[in-house]
């Protein structure tokens, strides 16, 4: 999502809000008020998406539903709607829309087994991937640490692979890349449909 939005819609990140905040600070320091303003819609939409997704997750769990799957279905549907209408939207609306959608993904996909991770940035994932071997070395019989090591390194490798796919898609397919993203999210729901929601109650 980030690679597509950044390359095709105004050089703004949709998911990596750390990057947007750095861009905001650089533009403010340079006195580029227009440049600073271009990242604000994505940041605000991301915050709104986090809030709504957290509330929706709590309500869905109270209703006895799988909050992860329900929110990922909603994410895929929103991406599909965006893919169908993106050509008529200005860049800042596209970036804000994807920022909102990305927040649903971050709050829905954050745990595999014993491993917690972040789909929007890789810094914490790298930290966990590097610390897992140390924990395994200190306690060789610890299966969760070995599983966490494998999971986090696979996630760290998947991150640049996804960015590469988004970048190539943006260059070759333009906004049709959004259909691929929606399809990948839908595939994740299908794969995990029968697995329980791993997120703890809020």
Beta strands, then each sheet from edge to edge (+ up, - down):
strand 1: 111-112
strand 2: 115-116
sheet 1: 1+ 2-
end
